[in-house]
Amino acid sequence: MSKFVVVVIDSFGVGAMDDVPQVRPQDIGANTCGHILQHFPRLRLPVLEKLGLMNALGQDVGVMKPSASAVYGTAALQHEGGDTFMGHQEILGTLPKAPLRMPFSAVIDDVEQALIADGWQVERRGEGLQFLWVNQAVAIGDNLEADLGQVFNISANLTDISFEEVRTIGEIVRRQVQVGRVIAFGGLLESSQQILDAVEEKQGVYIGINAPRSGVYNNGFQVVHMGYGVDASVQVPQKLHEAGIKTVLVGKVADIAINPHGVSYQNLVDSQRILDITLDEVCQPGDAFICTNIQETDLAGHAQDVARYADRLQLVDGHLERLMEAMQLGDCLVVMADHGNDPTIGHSKHTRENVPLLVWQPGIAPAQLGARKTLSDVGATVCDFFHAAAPQNGTSFLSSLHMTDNGGHHG
């Protein structure tokens, strides 16, 4: 009975990628981990230290030191930018496609015609820039919170329309456009006018709904993320299902990854609760792949709140110790991130950074995993561990994991 646990500390990068000066100049000098430790030089994260965080960081900062017993490396982002959604699809074995960047105005005609052809009531709202207003309850336009031009939002009043209908609208939009993500979501509002009252324009190019201001997050919130070029049949959960292995997703990864045959703990943000569930699942009988996302670190990065970020890291560090104590011979733990979100860099968006790749098993021998080219190497390793068919993308590092004693790795 073996468990393979991946804990994704959302946004915990270890330094800007080499291509940042060309593709994301606003991220030059970003180092989420390094700058937090510079800000709090006495901060100690003993479990992450033992696992090789400072080895992966590649520099001495504060009181933490490299570990002689670590199995560590780094992983680059193969997807463009630095995106939680595409980061997790990449971890799960998807070869990322290059999404287009465009304002909703570029596709409004195609989307409008497709919706009308499917029988929806569609009207255009707005003076110069326009968005679509569907069935008097759903607005379709630009996402104003993410990097502009990469995401379209479908914001709905679920008092007046069902989430299944909103999802259907989302699927129609998804088929018409090639941006990285279409997000269909809604909440229970007293009036659909709350959505119309939250319309905003940015840079004279983008128009959409200010989601927090509309109130959709406050009551009965539901969301589905639809990515470009994401095919669940080539990903880890499906490959493991075909091999008879259960997949458990906990936290934000459960909201964004497709896992029809497994267990998904959705709509969770509280790190304590997420880590408690992860520990409970480790203690269940049977083989399982458990992937957990710690979102509160990312939220602290967006808020540019270094103290909150450090606080959440300390909570995670303590829980990693509990997880490791519960793990049996032959189990495997990977601690990593999906991108960066440097709270000190002067902007509140994700940063394009390499991420730490820290691996632990009871009785494992020290090893260097090097600079991996894609997050998908983790997904490939998971499938290799369980003797399942490989996912679409990635190279397994299972053969680099050895025991100090006479024990062997899984299989």
N, C-alpha and C positions, 0 to 999 in steps of 0.2 A: 504494500500500500504506500504510494508515494504522492507527495504534494510538490508542485512547482509553483512558487509564490513570486509574483512580480509586484513590487510596491513602486508606483510612479509618484515621486514627490513633484507635483505639478510645478513647472517653471524653474526648477533648481539647477540652472546651468552652471558650467565651470569655465566659461570664457568664450568670447566671440569667435565664430567660425572664420576661417581664412578668407571666405568670399564676401564677408561683411562690407569691406570698403567699396566693393563694386555694387552689391545688391541691396544693402541696408545701411547706408552711411550713418544713419541716426543711431546705430548700435555699436559704432566703433568704440572699443574700450570696455564693452559690457562684460561683467563677470559677476553674476548673481551671488554665487557662493563666496568668492573672494572679497567682494565689497561688503557683504554682511559681516564676515569675520574681521575685516578691517574696522568696521564701525563698532563692533563689540569684540575687541581683542581677547577678552577673558572668557568669551563664550566657549564652552566645551560640549561637544556632542560625542560622548565616549564610544557609543556603538558605531556610529558612522565613521569615527576615527579608526576604530579597530577594523572596520570593513574596507578601509582604504580611501576615504574621501580626500584626504590631503595628497595621497599618491595620485589620484585622478586629477586633482586641482593643479598639481605640478609646481606648487610654490609653498613656502612656509608663511603662514599668516596667523598672528595671535598665538594662543597657547597650544593649539592642536598640531600634531606631528604625523608624519607618514607612518604607516604600519608595516612591520616586517612580515606579518602573516597574511597580508591581504591578497585577494584575487580581484584584480581591478583592471579597468581600461576606460576609454571614453568612447562615445558614439556620436557621429555627426548626423545632422538632419538631412535626409535626402529630399524631403518635401521643401517647397519654396516657403520663404518667410520663416515664421515660428508659430505654429498653430496647434492648439490642443487637439482639435478634431483630427487633422491629418496626421499629427504626431502619433496618436493612438492607433489609427488605421495602419500606419507604418510599423509600429511595434507589433501589431497583429499580422504582419506579413504582406501588406499591400505595397506594390511598387507605385510610388506617388506619380500622378500625372501633373503636368503643369497647367494650373487653372488660368483662365483669362481674368483680366481685371477690367471691369466696365461698370458704368453707372446703369441703374435700372432703366433710365430713359432710352438706352440703346436697344432694349429688348421689350419695351412696354407694348409695342404693336403685336409682336408674336405671342406674348403671354395673354394679352387681351383676347385675341382671336381664338386661341386654344381654349380658354375658359368659356367663351361664348359658345363655341362649338360643342362643349360638354354640357351646356345647359345652365351655366351660372349667370346670375344677374350681375353685370359688370358696368361700373361707371368710372369715368376719370374725374379725379379731384385735383385741385391746385390751379394756380394762375399760369405762370410760365412753366416751371417744373411740375410734373404731374405724377401721381401715384394712382393705383387702382383700388377701388372700393367695391367689394364683392358681397352680394346678398345683405347689404346694410350692416355687416358685422365684422368684416375682414379687410384689413389694409395690406396691400402688397407694395413694397418699395425697398429703398436701400437700407441696409443695416448701418446705423450711425455710431455704433459702439466699437466695432472691429476696425481693422485697416480698411479705409474706404475703398469701395469698388470690388471687394472680394466676396461679399456676402449679401444675399437678398433676404429680407425678413417678411414673414407672413404673420401679422399680429391680429389676434382674434378675440372677440368677446364670447366666451364659451357659455354664457347665459343664453345667447341667441343662436348659437350654432354648435354642433357637436364637434368634439376633437377629431373624430373619424372623418368628418367632412373637411375639416381644416387640413388634415393629413392628405386627403385626396387632392385638395387644391394645391398643396405643396408638391405632390407628385407630378401634377400637370406642369407647374412652374419648373420643376427640376428637369423635365424632358425638353423644355424650351431653351434652357440657358446653360452656360458652361463656366460660370463662376465657381469658386471653390466650394461654396456651401450655400444651401437654401435651408433656412431655419423656420419651421412652422410651429407656432406656439400660441398660447392664449391663457386667459384666466377668467374667473367669474367676475364680471363688472356689473355695476348697477345700470349703466347705460353705455351703448356703443359710442356715444358722443365723446366719452373719455379718450377713446383712441384718436378721434379726429382732433380733439383739443391738444394732442401731444405731437402734432405734425411739426417737423423742423426741416430746414434746409441747411446744407453745408457747402461751402466753397462755390456756391452758385451752380453746382453740378449734381449734387446728391439730394434726394428728398426721401424722407421716411418717418417712422414713428419713434420718438424717444421712449423706448420700452419702459424704463423705470418710472417715467413721469405718467405714462398711460395707466399705471396701476395693475397691469396684467400679472405681475409677479406676486401680488399680495394675497391672492385667494384662489385656490384650485388650479394653480399653474401646471400646465402640461406642455411638453416640448418634444419635437423630433428633429434631429439634425440629418440633413440629406447631403452627402458629399459627392463631389464630381469624380467619376471613375472608380468608385468603391464597389467592389464585387465581393460579397460575403462568402461566396463559394470557394474562394482561393485563400481565405484567412484561417488563422489558427483555430478558432472555435469550431468551424465546420470540419477541418481536418482531424481534430481530436474527437469530435462526435463520431466520425466514420471509424475511428479506432476504439470507440467505446469509452472514451475519457470525458468526464464532466468538466465544463468550464463555468467558473463562478466569477462574475464581474461585480465589483463593489465601488460605489461612488460615481464620479462623473463618467468614467469609462463605461459604466452600465447604461448611461443615457445616450452615448454616442456610438457604441459598437453593437453590431447585430449578433445576437446570441440566442436564437430561437429554441435550441435544444438544452440550454443550460439554465443557470440560476443568475438573475440579475437584480441587484439591490439598487434601485433607481432613486433619483431625486434626493440624494443625501449630500450634505455639505459638512456637517459637524465631524471633525477629524476623530474625536474620541469614539463616536459611534461607529464610524467607518472602520477604525482599527479594531474595535471590539468584535465586529462582525467578521473581520478577516481572521482574527484569532479563533473564533468559534468554528469557522469553516476549516481551518487547519486541523482542528481537533476532531472533525467528523471522520468516520471510517471511509475507506475507499480512496482510489486515485482521483486527483483533481488538479486542474490548472486554475489558480486563483490570481486574478489581476485586480489591483486596488489603486484607485487614484485619490491622492490627498490634494484637494482643491484649495484649501484655505491658504496655503503658501502662495499660490497664484493670485488669489484675491488680495493678499497683503502686498504683492508686487504691483498690482494695478493701483492700489491705494498709495503706493510709494511709502509704505509704513514699515521701516526696517525693524523696529522693535516687535511688531506683530509677527513679522516673518520669522524672526529669531525665536519667538515664543512657540510658534507652531513647529519649528524644527526640533525644539527640545521635547515637545510632546511626542512627535514621531520617533525620536531617538529612543525614548523610554519604552515605547510600544514595540519597537524592533527587537529589543532585548527579550520581551515577553514572547514574541513570535519565535525567536531563535531557540528559546528554552523549550517551546512546545514541539519543535520540529524533530523528526526522527532521522536515524541514519538512512541515507538515500534520498531524503527530501532536498530541495534546492530553493534558495532565496536569491532573487535579483532585486537590487535597489537602483533606481535610475530616475531620469526626468524625461520630459517630452520637448523641452525648449528652455529658454531663459525668460526671466522677467525681473531685470535688475532694478531694485527699488531706489537706487541712487543715481540713475543715469540721466534723470531730468525729463523723461517722458513716461507715460503710464501704460504703454503698450508692451507686448511680448518682445523679447530680445532674441536674436538669432545666435544661439550658443551651442557649443558641444555640451553633451551631458555626461555625468558620471555613470559608469557601469560597474557596479559593485556586486560581487557574487559570493555566496557563502553556502556551504554544506557542513553538517557535523563531520569533523575529521578531515576537512579539505586541506590540501597542500597549497602554499603560496604560488601564485602564477600571475603573469602579465598577459592581458588580453589585447593590448595594443589599442590603436586608434581605429575603431570600427567605422566603416563607411556609411552605415545605415542603422537606424533603430530596429529594422527588421531582423537583424542578427539575433535579437532576443526571441522573437517569434519562431525563427528557424530552429533555435536551440530547444525551445519548448517542445516542438514537434519531434525533434530528434530524441529528446529525453524519454518521450512516451512511445517511441517507435511508430509514430504516425507519419503519413505522407507530408512532405515539405510544403510550406505555404508558397505563394507566388514569388516572394522576394526574401533575400537575406541568406547569410551563411552561418551555420551552426558553429558555436565555439565549445560544444560539449566535450570534444576530444582534448581540450586544454585543461579540463577539470580532473584532478587526480587526488587520491586520498593519501594521507601521511602514513596510515597503518596498512593492514592487509585488505581493508575493504575496497570494493570497487564502486564506481558510480552505477546508477540505475541500469539494470539490464545485464 
